[in-house]
């Protein structure tokens, strides 16, 4: 078994992510916020860039040999074998609309895999974090997934339905799962804290999902891509309370369907 993460690294990850989240609040609900479009059509703001710059500067100061992968700047290749993965604002569309459910995401991986993971909800003043072998925490209180064992009693959330294949959407509607759209990183936080049974992203980037395998596992649940692999770079993500995972995966048309 991989060794537990050093507590000091976990504490630093939480502190760095919190600070980046606070940076985003300078622009939140600002009527003068300028929204630009990147090459792929997704929105970006000064808040995204500033928050990621804060993370990169903090890592460069405290862990100068580490690598950094982020959404807004080119990857910095480190020499230590440790890498930080940041999404400064996961849910930029929500952020630009003044919806407080966006998140700041940060993960750290080492030679053993994911070591630390953080979901900050700046506008809600909530933080969920996990360290390898150190459990999952919600504002300092242990976090656990729900014990719901029936699909008919389960709630599934997502970031939006525009990327959903029609047959997948219809299958979930017919399954009896209650459907909501409290998505992006917030949806995964809801699963980790037992407030939701499943969160799915049919299409996602690595920085959208990097913290999730560790956070969900340390909370007692399961995270895979829609192919059933435990990875954050598979192009999709499904987090559940574990009990319902295989059944939800099959409903979505993934592994085991």
GIPEGI-V640991 format. One record per residue. N is the residue number from 1. RES is the residue in one small letter. PHI is phi in whole degrees, 0 to 359 (none if undefined). PSI is psi in whole degrees, 0 to 359 (* if undefined). Layout:
n->N res->RES phi->PHI psi->PSI
n->N res->RES phi->PHI psi->PSI
This chain:
n->1 res->x phi->none psi->138
n->2 res->x phi->298 psi->148
n->3 res->x phi->289 psi->153
n->4 res->x phi->301 psi->150
n->5 res->x phi->293 psi->148
n->6 res->x phi->295 psi->133
n->7 res->x phi->300 psi->327
n->8 res->x phi->294 psi->324
n->9 res->x phi->293 psi->317
n->10 res->x phi->298 psi->315
n->11 res->x phi->299 psi->319
n->12 res->x phi->295 psi->319
n->13 res->x phi->298 psi->317
n->14 res->x phi->296 psi->316
n->15 res->x phi->296 psi->316
n->16 res->x phi->295 psi->318
n->17 res->x phi->293 psi->319
n->18 res->x phi->301 psi->315
n->19 res->x phi->296 psi->319
n->20 res->x phi->296 psi->320
n->21 res->x phi->299 psi->318
n->22 res->x phi->298 psi->325
n->23 res->x phi->300 psi->320
n->24 res->x phi->297 psi->332
n->25 res->x phi->293 psi->341
n->26 res->x phi->298 psi->332
n->27 res->x phi->251 psi->351
n->28 res->x phi->293 psi->133
n->29 res->x phi->61 psi->27
n->30 res->x phi->271 psi->118
n->31 res->x phi->296 psi->340
n->32 res->x phi->264 psi->6
n->33 res->x phi->300 psi->128
n->34 res->x phi->266 psi->128
n->35 res->x phi->250 psi->123
n->36 res->x phi->254 psi->167
n->37 res->x phi->243 psi->130
n->38 res->x phi->280 psi->178
n->39 res->x phi->300 psi->330
n->40 res->x phi->270 psi->5
n->41 res->x phi->90 psi->353
n->42 res->x phi->279 psi->152
n->43 res->x phi->280 psi->154
n->44 res->x phi->213 psi->147
n->45 res->x phi->228 psi->173
n->46 res->x phi->300 psi->330
n->47 res->x phi->294 psi->318
n->48 res->x phi->303 psi->311
n->49 res->x phi->292 psi->319
n->50 res->x phi->293 psi->318
n->51 res->x phi->294 psi->319
n->52 res->x phi->293 psi->321
n->53 res->x phi->299 psi->322
n->54 res->x phi->298 psi->316
n->55 res->x phi->297 psi->314
n->56 res->x phi->298 psi->319
n->57 res->x phi->294 psi->319
n->58 res->x phi->294 psi->319
n->59 res->x phi->293 psi->317
n->60 res->x phi->299 psi->326
n->61 res->x phi->284 psi->314
n->62 res->x phi->268 psi->331
n->63 res->x phi->222 psi->67
n->64 res->x phi->298 psi->340
n->65 res->x phi->266 psi->0
n->66 res->x phi->276 psi->155
n->67 res->x phi->272 psi->162
n->68 res->x phi->221 psi->127
n->69 res->x phi->244 psi->126
n->70 res->x phi->221 psi->172
n->71 res->x phi->281 psi->328
n->72 res->x phi->259 psi->345
n->73 res->x phi->228 psi->165
n->74 res->x phi->295 psi->150
n->75 res->x phi->295 psi->137
n->76 res->x phi->261 psi->120
n->77 res->x phi->273 psi->122
n->78 res->x phi->265 psi->180
n->79 res->x phi->240 psi->359
n->80 res->x phi->271 psi->344
n->81 res->x phi->87 psi->5
n->82 res->x phi->242 psi->137
n->83 res->x phi->225 psi->139
n->84 res->x phi->257 psi->137
n->85 res->x phi->237 psi->123
n->86 res->x phi->232 psi->136
n->87 res->x phi->240 psi->104
n->88 res->x phi->297 psi->322
n->89 res->x phi->222 psi->105
n->90 res->x phi->266 psi->110
n->91 res->x phi->108 psi->43
n->92 res->x phi->300 psi->326
n->93 res->x phi->298 psi->317
n->94 res->x phi->297 psi->317
n->95 res->x phi->302 psi->314
n->96 res->x phi->290 psi->341
n->97 res->x phi->266 psi->2
n->98 res->x phi->77 psi->20
n->99 res->x phi->271 psi->127
n->100 res->x phi->277 psi->19
n->101 res->x phi->261 psi->9
n->102 res->x phi->287 psi->164
n->103 res->x phi->223 psi->162
n->104 res->x phi->248 psi->125
n->105 res->x phi->247 psi->140
n->106 res->x phi->213 psi->135
n->107 res->x phi->224 psi->151
n->108 res->x phi->234 psi->131
n->109 res->x phi->237 psi->148
n->110 res->x phi->231 psi->198
n->111 res->x phi->294 psi->346
n->112 res->x phi->262 psi->354
n->113 res->x phi->117 psi->206
n->114 res->x phi->293 psi->132
n->115 res->x phi->248 psi->323
n->116 res->x phi->214 psi->148
n->117 res->x phi->209 psi->141
n->118 res->x phi->220 psi->135
n->119 res->x phi->240 psi->113
n->120 res->x phi->257 psi->133
n->121 res->x phi->247 psi->84
n->122 res->x phi->303 psi->315
n->123 res->x phi->286 psi->343
n->124 res->x phi->261 psi->351
n->125 res->x phi->57 psi->46
n->126 res->x phi->234 psi->149
n->127 res->x phi->220 psi->133
n->128 res->x phi->243 psi->131
n->129 res->x phi->218 psi->161
n->130 res->x phi->212 psi->148
n->131 res->x phi->235 psi->144
n->132 res->x phi->303 psi->119
n->133 res->x phi->79 psi->6
n->134 res->x phi->237 psi->11
n->135 res->x phi->81 psi->178
n->136 res->x phi->245 psi->143
n->137 res->x phi->226 psi->144
n->138 res->x phi->237 psi->102
n->139 res->x phi->53 psi->40
n->140 res->x phi->89 psi->356
n->141 res->x phi->253 psi->137
n->142 res->x phi->306 psi->136
n->143 res->x phi->250 psi->137
n->144 res->x phi->222 psi->148
n->145 res->x phi->289 psi->167
n->146 res->x phi->286 psi->166
n->147 res->x phi->254 psi->10
n->148 res->x phi->302 psi->128
n->149 res->x phi->246 psi->3
n->150 res->x phi->241 psi->129
n->151 res->x phi->303 psi->322
n->152 res->x phi->296 psi->339
n->153 res->x phi->257 psi->2
n->154 res->x phi->267 psi->154
n->155 res->x phi->245 psi->133
n->156 res->x phi->242 psi->135
n->157 res->x phi->236 psi->164
n->158 res->x phi->204 psi->168
n->159 res->x phi->282 psi->338
n->160 res->x phi->166 psi->165
n->161 res->x phi->255 psi->2
n->162 res->x phi->294 psi->333
n->163 res->x phi->263 psi->4
n->164 res->x phi->279 psi->131
n->165 res->x phi->298 psi->144
n->166 res->x phi->298 psi->323
n->167 res->x phi->292 psi->328
n->168 res->x phi->292 psi->316
n->169 res->x phi->298 psi->317
n->170 res->x phi->294 psi->321
n->171 res->x phi->297 psi->319
n->172 res->x phi->292 psi->320
n->173 res->x phi->300 psi->321
n->174 res->x phi->281 psi->344
n->175 res->x phi->285 psi->338
n->176 res->x phi->98 psi->351
n->177 res->x phi->298 psi->137
n->178 res->x phi->282 psi->130
n->179 res->x phi->252 psi->132
n->180 res->x phi->225 psi->172
n->181 res->x phi->230 psi->46
n->182 res->x phi->271 psi->83
n->183 res->x phi->251 psi->206
n->184 res->x phi->55 psi->208
n->185 res->x phi->300 psi->332
n->186 res->x phi->298 psi->322
n->187 res->x phi->298 psi->320
n->188 res->x phi->292 psi->324
n->189 res->x phi->297 psi->322
n->190 res->x phi->297 psi->320
n->191 res->x phi->294 psi->315
n->192 res->x phi->297 psi->333
n->193 res->x phi->258 psi->11
n->194 res->x phi->79 psi->12
n->195 res->x phi->266 psi->356
n->196 res->x phi->207 psi->148
n->197 res->x phi->269 psi->334
n->198 res->x phi->208 psi->145
n->199 res->x phi->225 psi->130
n->200 res->x phi->229 psi->139
n->201 res->x phi->236 psi->102
n->202 res->x phi->298 psi->332
n->203 res->x phi->224 psi->126
n->204 res->x phi->202 psi->156
n->205 res->x phi->265 psi->160
n->206 res->x phi->306 psi->318
n->207 res->x phi->290 psi->342
n->208 res->x phi->287 psi->334
n->209 res->x phi->241 psi->351
n->210 res->x phi->307 psi->319
n->211 res->x phi->286 psi->343
n->212 res->x phi->289 psi->318
n->213 res->x phi->303 psi->320
n->214 res->x phi->285 psi->314
n->215 res->x phi->300 psi->313
n->216 res->x phi->292 psi->318
n->217 res->x phi->296 psi->316
n->218 res->x phi->291 psi->341
n->219 res->x phi->273 psi->356
n->220 res->x phi->99 psi->8
n->221 res->x phi->254 psi->198
n->222 res->x phi->228 psi->144
n->223 res->x phi->229 psi->131
n->224 res->x phi->215 psi->172
n->225 res->x phi->277 psi->179
n->226 res->x phi->286 psi->355
n->227 res->x phi->269 psi->358
n->228 res->x phi->90 psi->5
n->229 res->x phi->269 psi->140
n->230 res->x phi->278 psi->90
n->231 res->x phi->203 psi->151
n->232 res->x phi->260 psi->354
n->233 res->x phi->248 psi->28
n->234 res->x phi->268 psi->2
n->235 res->x phi->88 psi->358
n->236 res->x phi->203 psi->166
n->237 res->x phi->210 psi->142
n->238 res->x phi->222 psi->122
n->239 res->x phi->244 psi->135
n->240 res->x phi->220 psi->178
n->241 res->x phi->283 psi->4
n->242 res->x phi->93 psi->309
n->243 res->x phi->300 psi->321
n->244 res->x phi->263 psi->2
n->245 res->x phi->300 psi->306
n->246 res->x phi->298 psi->321
n->247 res->x phi->293 psi->316
n->248 res->x phi->294 psi->320
n->249 res->x phi->300 psi->318
n->250 res->x phi->294 psi->320
n->251 res->x phi->300 psi->321
n->252 res->x phi->285 psi->354
n->253 res->x phi->84 psi->20
n->254 res->x phi->269 psi->207
n->255 res->x phi->305 psi->136
n->256 res->x phi->86 psi->359
n->257 res->x phi->290 psi->*
